[in-house]
Amino acid sequence: MMSATSTLALTHFVTLADSFDKDKVTPGVLGFIVFAVIGGAVWLLMKSMNKQMKKVDFEEQPEDGDAGSTAAASAKAPEPKTS
């Protein structure tokens, strides 16, 4: 059962809700704050990711296949001596 206090509080909120225009729904200040916090978090994550990606030193090693062996053989071939 609802007490008199809760009934009075609900009645107050119902009359407050009726005063709003039902055709105009805006996110308000809370929506802006949440959006700004999410935007700031994404910016910090991107900054951190960029910092971590700069630390990566990646050089691809050729596979032990047909294309890799011909490229490796031509790169390591000795230069002809000229006298």
HUBEL-V110654 format. One line per field, one symbol per residue. ss: DSSP state (@ for helix, = for strand, . for the rest). phi: phi as a letter, one per 30 degrees, with the letter a starting at -180 (. if undefined). Layout:
ss=???
phi=???
This chain:
ss=...@@@@@@@@@@@@@@@.........@@@@@@@@@@@@@@@@@@@@@@@@@@@@..........@@@@@@@@@@........
phi=.cdddddddddddddddddddddccbdiddddddddddddddddddddddddddddccbdcdddbddddddddddcdddddcc
